[in-house]
Amino acid sequence: MTNDELFSQLLDKISSFDYIHADQIPNIDLYMDQVTTFMDTHLGATRRYDEDKVLTKTMINNYAKNNLLPSPVRKKYTENHILQLILIYYMKSFLSISDIETMLKPLTQHFWDENSSPNFAEIYSKIFSYDLRHKFETSKETFSCDDDEQDSYLQLFTFLCMTIYDIYMKKQVVTGVIDELKRRQDASDERAKAAEKEKREERKRK
């Protein structure tokens, strides 16, 4: 595979990705197994290796223990739980648990209730796309709350999530290139071993 072919393939791959839209989430609460199945179905294509897990029961339980995710309601997970798990999935590749908690804590404190304005789904739907400068300018105009402190938080949260998603997509390209370099190195090593073996056999024949 040439470098041009590799780059084209990777761009095609990330172009095919799309974040999970709020209206794709079932309008009923889900049990744990249904949550992991939903995430695997919608985010499975972003895995680097086939054996990688998008989300496991242990991960979800750990997120709740580490205050990244509110507890389920009678063992069921709401739309807000799913939205928050999606955000955690994008963040966990390069942010610490502590950093993620700092980002998400005000969100669950002030906007988790379905009657909040804006509500969780509205916030989620506005945080993807745009270039960096446009991200920041857009984030300043995205929400207008009665509370200045919450308004300021939402602006920064929106900017961070927009940027995190951009980084996540670029990481897909980085790991794709690294995998191709490893494939080439392994192939080169195999050729070198084969050539050395052939030389040894030739010396024996002499």
Backbone hydrogen bonds, N-H to C=O, Kabsch-Sander energy under -0.5 kcal/mol:
donor,donor_aa,acceptor,acceptor_aa,energy
6,L,2,T,-2.6
7,F,3,N,-2.8
8,S,4,D,-2.3
9,Q,5,E,-2.4
10,L,6,L,-2.5
11,L,7,F,-2.5
12,D,8,S,-2.3
13,K,9,Q,-2.0
14,I,10,L,-2.5
15,S,11,L,-2.2
16,S,12,D,-1.2
16,S,13,K,-0.5
17,F,13,K,-0.5
17,F,14,I,-0.7
21,H,19,Y,-0.6
24,Q,21,H,-2.1
25,I,22,A,-1.3
30,L,77,Y,-2.6
35,V,31,Y,-2.0
36,T,32,M,-2.3
37,T,33,D,-2.0
38,F,34,Q,-2.3
39,M,35,V,-2.4
40,D,36,T,-2.4
41,T,37,T,-2.3
42,H,38,F,-2.0
43,L,39,M,-2.5
44,G,40,D,-1.4
46,T,43,L,-1.7
47,R,44,G,-1.5
52,D,49,Y,-1.5
60,I,56,T,-2.2
61,N,57,K,-2.6
62,N,58,T,-2.4
63,Y,59,M,-2.4
64,A,60,I,-1.9
65,K,61,N,-2.2
66,N,62,N,-2.1
67,N,64,A,-1.4
68,L,63,Y,-3.1
69,L,63,Y,-1.0
73,V,76,K,-2.6
74,R,72,P,-0.7
76,K,73,V,-1.4
77,Y,30,L,-3.5
82,I,78,T,-2.0
83,L,79,E,-2.6
84,Q,80,N,-2.6
85,L,81,H,-2.4
86,I,82,I,-2.1
87,L,83,L,-2.0
88,I,84,Q,-2.5
89,Y,85,L,-2.2
90,Y,86,I,-1.8
91,M,87,L,-1.9
92,K,88,I,-2.7
94,F,91,M,-1.6
95,L,91,M,-1.6
100,I,96,S,-2.4
101,E,97,I,-2.4
102,T,98,S,-2.2
103,M,99,D,-2.0
104,L,100,I,-2.5
105,K,101,E,-2.5
108,T,104,L,-2.1
109,Q,105,K,-1.9
110,H,106,P,-2.2
111,F,107,L,-2.2
116,S,113,D,-2.0
120,F,111,F,-0.8
123,I,119,N,-2.1
124,Y,120,F,-2.7
125,S,121,A,-2.1
126,K,122,E,-0.5
126,K,123,I,-1.4
127,I,124,Y,-1.3
135,K,131,D,-3.5
136,F,132,L,-2.1
137,E,133,R,-2.5
138,T,134,H,-3.0
139,S,135,K,-2.7
140,K,136,F,-1.4
141,E,137,E,-0.7
141,E,138,T,-1.1
142,T,138,T,-0.9
143,F,139,S,-0.5
148,D,146,D,-0.6
151,D,147,D,-2.4
152,S,148,D,-2.5
153,Y,149,E,-2.1
154,L,150,Q,-2.6
155,Q,151,D,-1.9
156,L,152,S,-2.0
157,F,153,Y,-3.1
158,T,154,L,-2.6
159,F,155,Q,-2.0
160,L,156,L,-2.6
161,C,157,F,-2.6
162,M,158,T,-2.4
163,T,159,F,-2.2
164,I,160,L,-3.0
165,Y,161,C,-2.3
166,D,162,M,-1.5
167,I,163,T,-2.5
168,Y,164,I,-2.8
169,M,165,Y,-2.2
170,K,166,D,-2.0
171,K,167,I,-2.4
172,Q,168,Y,-1.4
173,V,169,M,-1.2
174,V,170,K,-2.5
175,T,171,K,-2.9
176,G,172,Q,-1.6
177,V,173,V,-2.4
178,I,174,V,-2.4
179,D,175,T,-2.4
180,E,176,G,-1.7
181,L,177,V,-2.5
182,K,178,I,-2.5
183,R,179,D,-2.2
184,R,180,E,-2.3
185,Q,181,L,-2.7
186,D,182,K,-2.9
187,A,183,R,-2.2
188,S,184,R,-2.5
189,D,185,Q,-2.6
190,E,186,D,-2.3
191,R,187,A,-2.1
192,A,188,S,-2.4
193,K,189,D,-2.6
194,A,190,E,-2.4
195,A,191,R,-2.4
196,E,192,A,-2.4
197,K,193,K,-2.5
198,E,194,A,-2.2
199,K,195,A,-2.0
200,R,196,E,-2.3
201,E,197,K,-2.3
202,E,198,E,-2.0
203,R,199,K,-2.4
204,K,200,R,-1.9
205,R,201,E,-1.7
206,K,202,E,-1.2
